[in-house]
Amino acid sequence: MQIELTRYLVAAGGVAALVWLWRRRIAHRKIQPRAAGRSDVIRELRQSLWTIVVFAVVDLLTLALIAGGVIAMAHGPAVPMTIGWQVIVLIVLHDAWFYWMHRALHSRALFRPLHLAHHRSRTPTSWAAYSFATGEAVTEALAIPAMFLIIAAIAPVEPVAVFVFLGHQIARNAIGHSGHELAWSGFTRSPWTGWLTTTTHHDLHHSEARHNYGLYFTWWDRWMGTEHPGYHDRFEAVATSPRVAAAATSVSPHSSVSPHTSVNP
């Protein structure tokens, strides 16, 4: 409980604090015109605290598998190369798990009982990072022992790799729900960065729900045809600085897209 709660408070609280401190500087980067209210934040906090309890219970299962020798953990000096490949594998596996689990939760049978709680945050804040119903929290948490079992089949799991992965997971999650786009113009179309999700990518999922199921990467959404058709334009509308947007508009009044224009899938 202490570990899960600390991770959540540091990441979600840290992102929320930065958004508040920089609110004037990044006001033009706000993705939705609506602002989350106090009741929204309280609901997200309450639901996330319950999720942390669920996570802690599943963590006990992981610890039991480690104590029973089912999941082998590495001991002794950490090996940088081993840490590197394990972090990469954990992130790639988790992204695949999340995409397909997430799509399943959007099915007619599962959405209302398992996923609706998270989508009550139509305009999410970083506090929504763990705002899940009990069933979704369980499916999210089970990824950890499943991935550890896969890694352990190749080599003992490095504790440092786990630490880095878990830090990356909660940081990306909190940023993805922050409601403000901090990536630079051209990010989504660059071959160097376009395969990474952005805050706009996940925010569109919350506001329109039918697209953008990926967590860290855009691969699965592109491969499966589930990327939002207006994603790149919506991203550029908030990622482009006001001066550049104004200059572009003065040249061609139809060249820019309002960040609040509704795009029907």
HUPEHU-V595172 format. One record per residue. N is the residue number from 1. RES is the residue in three letters. PHI is phi in whole degrees, 0 to 359 (none if undefined). Layout:
# HUPEHU-V595172
N_RES_PHI / N_RES_PHI
This chain:
# HUPEHU-V595172
1_MET_none / 2_GLN_296 / 3_ILE_295 / 4_GLU_296 / 5_LEU_294 / 6_THR_297 / 7_ARG_301 / 8_TYR_295 / 9_LEU_294 / 10_VAL_294 / 11_ALA_287 / 12_ALA_295 / 13_GLY_292 / 14_GLY_296 / 15_VAL_294 / 16_ALA_299 / 17_ALA_294 / 18_LEU_295 / 19_VAL_299 / 20_TRP_292 / 21_LEU_294 / 22_TRP_261 / 23_ARG_304 / 24_ARG_284 / 25_ARG_293 / 26_ILE_249 / 27_ALA_302 / 28_HIS_287 / 29_ARG_262 / 30_LYS_290 / 31_ILE_280 / 32_GLN_248 / 33_PRO_291 / 34_ARG_285 / 35_ALA_253 / 36_ALA_295 / 37_GLY_270 / 38_ARG_300 / 39_SER_296 / 40_ASP_296 / 41_VAL_296 / 42_ILE_298 / 43_ARG_298 / 44_GLU_297 / 45_LEU_295 / 46_ARG_299 / 47_GLN_293 / 48_SER_293 / 49_LEU_295 / 50_TRP_293 / 51_THR_301 / 52_ILE_298 / 53_VAL_298 / 54_VAL_298 / 55_PHE_302 / 56_ALA_297 / 57_VAL_295 / 58_VAL_292 / 59_ASP_300 / 60_LEU_297 / 61_LEU_297 / 62_THR_298 / 63_LEU_296 / 64_ALA_295 / 65_LEU_294 / 66_ILE_289 / 67_ALA_297 / 68_GLY_277 / 69_GLY_81 / 70_VAL_287 / 71_ILE_254 / 72_ALA_275 / 73_MET_256 / 74_ALA_285 / 75_HIS_233 / 76_GLY_91 / 77_PRO_302 / 78_ALA_289 / 79_VAL_257 / 80_PRO_307 / 81_MET_295 / 82_THR_294 / 83_ILE_300 / 84_GLY_301 / 85_TRP_289 / 86_GLN_290 / 87_VAL_299 / 88_ILE_298 / 89_VAL_296 / 90_LEU_298 / 91_ILE_293 / 92_VAL_294 / 93_LEU_297 / 94_HIS_295 / 95_ASP_297 / 96_ALA_294 / 97_TRP_304 / 98_PHE_296 / 99_TYR_302 / 100_TRP_286 / 101_MET_295 / 102_HIS_297 / 103_ARG_297 / 104_ALA_296 / 105_LEU_293 / 106_HIS_271 / 107_SER_290 / 108_ARG_301 / 109_ALA_286 / 110_LEU_256 / 111_PHE_300 / 112_ARG_295 / 113_PRO_286 / 114_LEU_248 / 115_HIS_241 / 116_LEU_301 / 117_ALA_303 / 118_HIS_290 / 119_HIS_279 / 120_ARG_294 / 121_SER_274 / 122_ARG_291 / 123_THR_244 / 124_PRO_286 / 125_THR_239 / 126_SER_300 / 127_TRP_291 / 128_ALA_279 / 129_ALA_308 / 130_TYR_241 / 131_SER_279 / 132_PHE_239 / 133_ALA_288 / 134_THR_303 / 135_GLY_297 / 136_GLU_292 / 137_ALA_301 / 138_VAL_295 / 139_THR_295 / 140_GLU_294 / 141_ALA_289 / 142_LEU_295 / 143_ALA_299 / 144_ILE_296 / 145_PRO_298 / 146_ALA_297 / 147_MET_290 / 148_PHE_298 / 149_LEU_296 / 150_ILE_294 / 151_ILE_297 / 152_ALA_296 / 153_ALA_290 / 154_ILE_259 / 155_ALA_200 / 156_PRO_306 / 157_VAL_287 / 158_GLU_279 / 159_PRO_303 / 160_VAL_295 / 161_ALA_297 / 162_VAL_297 / 163_PHE_299 / 164_VAL_295 / 165_PHE_299 / 166_LEU_295 / 167_GLY_294 / 168_HIS_298 / 169_GLN_299 / 170_ILE_285 / 171_ALA_294 / 172_ARG_296 / 173_ASN_295 / 174_ALA_295 / 175_ILE_295 / 176_GLY_296 / 177_HIS_255 / 178_SER_286 / 179_GLY_81 / 180_HIS_231 / 181_GLU_269 / 182_LEU_254 / 183_ALA_286 / 184_TRP_270 / 185_SER_301 / 186_GLY_91 / 187_PHE_302 / 188_THR_284 / 189_ARG_254 / 190_SER_282 / 191_PRO_294 / 192_TRP_276 / 193_THR_231 / 194_GLY_297 / 195_TRP_275 / 196_LEU_263 / 197_THR_287 / 198_THR_237 / 199_THR_297 / 200_THR_300 / 201_HIS_304 / 202_HIS_280 / 203_ASP_298 / 204_LEU_297 / 205_HIS_295 / 206_HIS_290 / 207_SER_279 / 208_GLU_232 / 209_ALA_72 / 210_ARG_268 / 211_HIS_224 / 212_ASN_60 / 213_TYR_268 / 214_GLY_289 / 215_LEU_254 / 216_TYR_256 / 217_PHE_236 / 218_THR_266 / 219_TRP_307 / 220_TRP_296 / 221_ASP_297 / 222_ARG_288 / 223_TRP_297 / 224_MET_263 / 225_GLY_71 / 226_THR_250 / 227_GLU_284 / 228_HIS_300 / 229_PRO_296 / 230_GLY_257 / 231_TYR_305 / 232_HIS_297 / 233_ASP_293 / 234_ARG_294 / 235_PHE_297 / 236_GLU_298 / 237_ALA_298 / 238_VAL_258 / 239_ALA_275 / 240_THR_282 / 241_SER_294 / 242_PRO_304 / 243_ARG_295 / 244_VAL_295 / 245_ALA_297 / 246_ALA_294 / 247_ALA_295 / 248_ALA_295 / 249_THR_293 / 250_SER_293 / 251_VAL_279 / 252_SER_216 / 253_PRO_298 / 254_HIS_253 / 255_SER_272 / 256_SER_246 / 257_VAL_244 / 258_SER_295 / 259_PRO_295 / 260_HIS_249 / 261_THR_289 / 262_SER_279 / 263_VAL_246 / 264_ASN_279 / 265_PRO_301
